[in-house]
Amino acid sequence: MKQQTLGMYQVSDQTKIGLPDIIRDIKVTFTIVIDGIAIPFEKTVVYKKNDDVKGETYSPFDIVPIVTSSILNKVIIFSKEKTRTVGVLIKAGKDKINGTIQLNLPDTWEISPKSIPFSFDKKEKIKQSISNNCSKKC
């Protein structure tokens, strides 16, 4: 494996550069039989809704988890033994959800607190933010 520099990423499969993180490929194949001849055709599954203002709208059909999380900052550079705060956004996909969240880090890292509880009464559009203090042991 190549030595990485601070703040740089290594991409082992160069064919994946420029591709989206989510590839929506949920498809359904229909087969129509006419006079004994089967004719298959394939359609991508989409979500269709009618809006009073926008009219008929289509959006990708995604199967998503009940709870999602993401790191607040896209890039956090850790150098030496300085502690950095890592913020996490949590979004509930259904009502009455609770649990704990923790960062999965190598043994060479320290984190405080180790896990943080969260709870949602309602399906949230607004995200809940939590923070952990992380530092790398050199």
Backbone as JSON, one array per atom type, in Angstrom:
{
  "sequence": "MKQQTLGMYQVSDQTKIGLPDIIRDIKVTFTIVIDGIAIPFEKTVVYKKNDDVKGETYSPFDIVPIVTSSILNKVIIFSKEKTRTVGVLIKAGKDKINGTIQLNLPDTWEISPKSIPFSFDKKEKIKQSISNNCSKKC",
  "N": [[0.84, -1.18, 0.0], [0.49, 2.27, -0.73], [2.17, 5.08, 0.77], [0.26, 7.54, 2.32], [-0.4, 11.06, 2.07], [-0.97, 13.84, 4.29], [-4.32, 14.72, 4.41], [-4.93, 13.79, 1.86], [-6.44, 11.53, -0.53], [-6.44, 8.09, -1.5], [-7.2, 6.34, -4.35], [-7.94, 3.18, -5.23], [-9.25, 1.79, -7.3], [-9.4, 3.07, -10.27], [-11.44, 3.29, -12.12], [-13.7, 4.02, -10.79], [-13.67, 6.72, -10.28], [-15.39, 9.73, -10.43], [-17.9, 8.57, -10.55], [-21.23, 8.38, -9.14], [-21.93, 8.24, -5.57], [-24.18, 6.82, -4.87], [-25.7, 4.46, -6.74], [-28.46, 4.16, -8.51], [-30.21, 1.5, -9.21], [-32.58, 0.04, -9.2], [-34.65, -2.0, -10.76], [-37.41, -3.24, -12.7], [-38.52, -6.04, -14.43], [-40.75, -6.6, -16.98], [-42.77, -8.95, -18.67], [-44.39, -9.47, -21.61], [-46.62, -11.54, -23.3], [-47.33, -12.24, -26.56], [-49.17, -13.81, -28.96], [-47.77, -16.17, -28.28], [-45.16, -15.33, -28.2], [-42.69, -14.16, -26.14], [-42.1, -10.98, -24.85], [-39.83, -9.19, -23.26], [-39.48, -6.3, -21.18], [-37.74, -3.64, -19.55], [-38.0, -1.52, -16.72], [-37.06, 1.32, -14.83], [-37.54, 1.75, -11.37], [-39.43, 4.33, -10.0], [-40.45, 7.07, -7.86], [-43.56, 8.5, -7.87], [-45.4, 11.46, -7.53], [-48.2, 13.66, -7.03], [-48.4, 17.09, -7.11], [-50.01, 20.06, -6.07], [-49.06, 22.49, -7.04], [-46.65, 22.02, -8.56], [-47.4, 19.93, -10.13], [-47.34, 16.69, -11.67], [-44.72, 14.89, -10.36], [-41.57, 13.2, -10.49], [-39.29, 11.19, -8.72], [-36.2, 9.59, -7.73], [-36.47, 6.2, -6.6], [-35.71, 5.18, -3.5], [-34.41, 2.88, -1.17], [-34.11, 3.24, 2.12], [-32.32, 3.38, 5.27], [-33.75, 3.2, 8.65], [-32.65, 5.06, 10.4], [-30.32, 7.57, 9.67], [-26.95, 8.8, 9.43], [-24.43, 11.35, 9.34], [-21.19, 12.83, 8.99], [-20.52, 16.1, 10.15], [-18.5, 17.96, 9.16], [-16.88, 17.92, 6.05], [-14.17, 17.48, 5.72], [-11.72, 16.79, 8.07], [-8.74, 17.47, 9.48], [-6.36, 15.75, 11.24], [-3.59, 16.3, 13.13], [-0.59, 15.43, 14.76], [-1.06, 15.28, 18.3], [-3.39, 16.72, 18.73], [-6.67, 17.49, 19.87], [-9.75, 17.15, 18.23], [-13.07, 18.24, 17.51], [-15.68, 16.21, 16.47], [-18.52, 16.46, 14.72], [-21.75, 15.0, 14.38], [-24.53, 14.42, 12.32], [-27.83, 13.34, 12.75], [-30.6, 11.67, 11.38], [-33.95, 10.79, 11.56], [-35.98, 8.31, 10.1], [-38.48, 7.43, 10.67], [-41.22, 7.55, 13.08], [-40.76, 7.69, 16.67], [-38.03, 6.72, 17.44], [-35.05, 5.52, 18.91], [-31.69, 5.27, 20.15], [-28.15, 4.57, 20.26], [-25.21, 6.25, 19.24], [-21.99, 5.76, 17.86], [-18.59, 6.34, 17.01], [-16.65, 4.45, 14.78], [-13.52, 3.7, 15.26], [-9.95, 3.25, 14.75], [-7.72, 1.42, 17.04], [-5.69, 3.14, 17.7], [-6.72, 5.59, 18.21], [-8.33, 7.98, 20.36], [-11.44, 8.6, 21.95], [-14.04, 10.65, 23.2], [-17.22, 11.33, 24.41], [-17.5, 7.7, 24.44], [-19.86, 6.66, 23.31], [-23.03, 8.09, 22.33], [-26.31, 8.69, 23.36], [-29.43, 8.94, 21.5], [-32.68, 10.22, 20.6], [-35.83, 10.31, 18.92], [-39.04, 11.63, 18.66], [-40.77, 12.06, 16.55], [-40.83, 11.54, 13.0], [-38.17, 13.08, 11.57], [-37.4, 16.06, 9.85], [-35.61, 17.93, 10.47], [-32.3, 17.77, 11.56], [-30.57, 16.14, 14.22], [-27.83, 17.14, 16.11], [-24.77, 15.85, 17.28], [-21.72, 15.66, 19.21], [-18.38, 14.47, 19.32], [-15.23, 14.27, 20.97], [-12.2, 13.79, 19.46], [-8.97, 12.3, 19.2], [-5.75, 11.46, 17.88], [-3.57, 8.94, 18.83], [-0.18, 9.12, 18.84]],
  "CA": [[0.0, 0.0, 0.0], [1.26, 3.5, -0.82], [2.13, 6.04, 1.88], [-0.64, 8.65, 2.02], [-0.02, 12.33, 2.67], [-2.0, 14.43, 5.13], [-5.42, 15.35, 3.68], [-5.06, 13.25, 0.5], [-7.1, 10.23, -0.64], [-5.9, 7.17, -2.48], [-8.27, 5.58, -5.0], [-7.3, 1.99, -5.81], [-9.95, 1.46, -8.55], [-9.5, 4.33, -11.01], [-12.67, 3.33, -12.91], [-14.77, 4.56, -9.95], [-13.55, 8.17, -10.18], [-16.45, 10.45, -11.15], [-19.19, 7.9, -10.42], [-21.94, 8.8, -7.93], [-21.86, 7.34, -4.42], [-25.38, 5.98, -4.9], [-26.12, 4.07, -8.08], [-29.86, 3.72, -8.41], [-30.43, 0.51, -10.26], [-33.72, -0.82, -8.9], [-35.39, -2.15, -12.01], [-38.41, -4.3, -12.77], [-38.65, -6.58, -15.79], [-42.09, -7.05, -17.34], [-42.79, -9.78, -19.87], [-45.69, -9.56, -22.27], [-46.65, -12.65, -24.27], [-48.27, -11.98, -27.66], [-49.12, -14.95, -29.9], [-46.75, -17.14, -27.86], [-43.81, -14.74, -28.2], [-42.44, -13.38, -24.92], [-41.39, -9.73, -25.09], [-39.49, -8.59, -21.97], [-38.95, -4.94, -21.16], [-37.26, -3.27, -18.23], [-38.29, -0.15, -16.3], [-36.48, 1.75, -13.56], [-38.57, 2.07, -10.39], [-39.39, 5.73, -9.56], [-41.54, 7.49, -6.98], [-44.36, 9.53, -8.54], [-46.4, 12.1, -6.68], [-48.89, 14.8, -7.62], [-48.32, 18.3, -6.3], [-50.97, 21.06, -6.57], [-48.35, 23.57, -7.74], [-45.67, 21.5, -9.52], [-48.01, 18.89, -10.97], [-46.83, 15.34, -11.51], [-43.26, 14.89, -10.23], [-40.92, 11.91, -10.35], [-38.0, 11.21, -8.04], [-35.67, 8.23, -7.62], [-36.99, 5.34, -5.54], [-34.6, 4.75, -2.66], [-34.68, 2.12, 0.04], [-33.2, 3.87, 3.06], [-32.42, 2.87, 6.64], [-34.63, 3.91, 9.57], [-31.86, 6.18, 10.91], [-29.09, 7.84, 8.91], [-26.04, 9.74, 10.08], [-23.32, 11.83, 8.52], [-20.25, 13.71, 9.67], [-20.8, 17.5, 9.81], [-17.46, 18.54, 8.32], [-16.45, 16.98, 5.02], [-12.75, 17.19, 5.93], [-11.13, 17.15, 9.36], [-7.34, 17.03, 9.46], [-5.8, 15.51, 12.56], [-2.14, 16.24, 13.11], [0.0, 15.23, 16.09], [-1.99, 14.8, 19.32], [-4.43, 17.71, 18.98], [-8.04, 16.98, 19.92], [-10.7, 17.82, 17.35], [-14.47, 17.87, 17.73], [-16.31, 15.62, 15.29], [-19.97, 16.56, 14.83], [-22.5, 14.02, 13.61], [-25.94, 14.71, 12.12], [-28.65, 12.14, 12.76], [-31.93, 11.9, 10.83], [-34.86, 9.65, 11.75], [-36.85, 8.05, 8.96], [-39.82, 7.08, 11.15], [-41.54, 8.04, 14.41], [-40.37, 6.98, 17.89], [-36.76, 6.02, 17.24], [-33.98, 5.89, 19.82], [-30.53, 4.39, 20.07], [-26.88, 5.22, 20.58], [-24.3, 6.37, 18.1], [-20.58, 5.77, 18.22], [-17.68, 6.35, 15.87], [-15.84, 3.25, 14.68], [-12.17, 4.2, 15.06], [-8.87, 2.29, 15.08], [-7.26, 1.43, 18.43], [-4.72, 4.22, 17.9], [-7.47, 6.83, 18.42], [-9.09, 8.13, 21.6], [-12.69, 9.32, 21.72], [-14.8, 10.93, 24.41], [-17.58, 10.05, 25.01], [-17.43, 6.53, 23.55], [-21.13, 6.6, 22.59], [-23.98, 9.13, 22.73], [-27.69, 8.28, 23.08], [-30.29, 9.87, 20.78], [-34.07, 9.78, 20.47], [-36.72, 11.13, 18.13], [-40.45, 11.32, 18.83], [-41.41, 12.11, 15.23], [-39.98, 11.5, 11.82], [-37.57, 14.42, 11.57], [-36.75, 16.72, 8.7], [-34.49, 18.62, 11.1], [-31.35, 16.79, 12.04], [-30.04, 16.31, 15.56], [-26.37, 17.17, 16.04], [-24.03, 15.43, 18.47], [-20.29, 15.87, 19.02], [-17.39, 13.66, 20.02], [-13.86, 14.79, 20.92], [-11.33, 12.73, 18.97], [-7.55, 12.6, 19.01], [-4.98, 10.32, 17.42], [-2.4, 8.65, 19.63], [0.98, 8.96, 17.93]],
  "C": [[0.89, 1.25, 0.0], [1.11, 4.34, 0.44], [1.24, 7.2, 1.48], [-0.15, 9.91, 2.69], [-1.22, 12.9, 3.41], [-3.05, 15.13, 4.27], [-5.63, 14.83, 2.27], [-5.72, 11.87, 0.55], [-6.41, 9.39, -1.7], [-7.06, 6.36, -3.04], [-7.62, 4.4, -5.71], [-7.94, 1.61, -7.15], [-10.24, 2.75, -9.32], [-10.77, 4.42, -11.86], [-13.84, 3.91, -12.11], [-14.71, 6.08, -9.8], [-14.64, 8.82, -11.04], [-17.81, 9.79, -11.08], [-19.9, 8.37, -9.15], [-21.77, 7.77, -6.81], [-23.02, 6.35, -4.43], [-25.73, 5.7, -6.36], [-27.51, 3.47, -7.95], [-30.16, 2.76, -9.55], [-31.54, -0.46, -9.9], [-34.59, -0.85, -10.15], [-36.38, -3.31, -11.89], [-38.48, -4.74, -14.23], [-40.07, -7.12, -15.97], [-41.96, -7.9, -18.59], [-44.23, -9.87, -20.37], [-45.61, -10.68, -23.29], [-47.75, -12.34, -25.29], [-48.08, -13.09, -28.68], [-47.98, -15.91, -29.58], [-45.33, -16.59, -27.85], [-43.68, -13.84, -26.97], [-41.61, -12.15, -25.26], [-41.1, -9.1, -23.72], [-39.11, -7.11, -22.15], [-38.7, -4.53, -19.72], [-37.56, -1.8, -17.94], [-37.59, 0.12, -14.97], [-37.61, 2.16, -12.63], [-38.37, 3.52, -9.93], [-40.57, 6.0, -8.64], [-42.26, 8.65, -7.68], [-45.33, 10.13, -7.55], [-46.99, 13.3, -7.42], [-48.87, 15.96, -6.63], [-49.27, 19.33, -6.9], [-50.28, 22.15, -7.39], [-47.46, 23.02, -8.86], [-46.26, 20.47, -10.48], [-47.41, 17.54, -10.66], [-45.3, 15.39, -11.46], [-42.77, 13.47, -10.01], [-39.6, 12.1, -9.62], [-37.51, 9.77, -7.93], [-36.29, 7.49, -6.44], [-35.8, 4.8, -4.77], [-35.11, 3.94, -1.48], [-33.64, 2.59, 1.05], [-33.36, 3.26, 4.45], [-33.33, 3.73, 7.5], [-33.94, 5.15, 10.13], [-30.63, 6.33, 10.04], [-28.25, 8.83, 9.69], [-24.97, 10.17, 9.09], [-22.45, 12.76, 9.35], [-20.5, 15.14, 9.21], [-19.78, 18.09, 8.85], [-17.0, 17.5, 7.31], [-15.0, 16.56, 5.21], [-12.34, 17.67, 7.31], [-9.71, 16.6, 9.35], [-6.84, 16.94, 10.89], [-4.28, 15.45, 12.4], [-1.63, 16.2, 14.55], [-1.05, 14.76, 17.08], [-3.06, 15.83, 19.64], [-5.81, 17.06, 18.94], [-8.91, 17.81, 19.0], [-12.1, 17.36, 17.71], [-15.05, 17.38, 16.42], [-17.82, 15.66, 15.52], [-20.66, 15.57, 13.92], [-23.96, 14.47, 13.52], [-26.71, 13.4, 12.06], [-30.04, 12.51, 12.23], [-32.76, 10.64, 10.99], [-35.78, 9.53, 10.55], [-38.24, 7.61, 9.36], [-40.0, 7.58, 12.57], [-40.98, 7.11, 15.5], [-39.14, 6.08, 17.69], [-35.78, 6.47, 18.32], [-32.86, 4.87, 19.69], [-29.3, 5.12, 20.56], [-26.04, 5.26, 19.32], [-22.88, 6.41, 18.61], [-19.76, 5.76, 16.95], [-16.83, 5.09, 15.92], [-14.42, 3.68, 14.3], [-11.13, 3.12, 15.36], [-8.44, 2.43, 16.54], [-6.29, 2.57, 18.73], [-5.39, 5.57, 18.11], [-8.15, 6.8, 19.78], [-10.33, 8.95, 21.3], [-13.42, 9.49, 23.05], [-16.02, 11.75, 24.05], [-17.54, 8.92, 23.98], [-18.7, 6.36, 22.72], [-22.07, 7.67, 23.15], [-25.39, 8.65, 22.4], [-28.43, 9.36, 22.28], [-31.7, 9.33, 20.78], [-34.86, 10.8, 19.67], [-38.15, 10.68, 18.41], [-41.16, 11.2, 17.48], [-40.37, 11.96, 14.15], [-39.47, 12.91, 11.59], [-37.07, 14.84, 10.19], [-35.51, 17.45, 9.22], [-33.57, 17.58, 11.71], [-30.86, 17.14, 13.44], [-28.52, 16.22, 15.47], [-25.77, 16.71, 17.36], [-22.55, 15.6, 18.19], [-19.48, 14.91, 19.88], [-16.05, 14.38, 19.93], [-12.93, 13.65, 20.56], [-9.89, 13.2, 18.93], [-6.83, 11.31, 18.64], [-3.78, 10.16, 18.33], [-1.24, 8.41, 18.67], [1.93, 7.91, 18.45]]
}
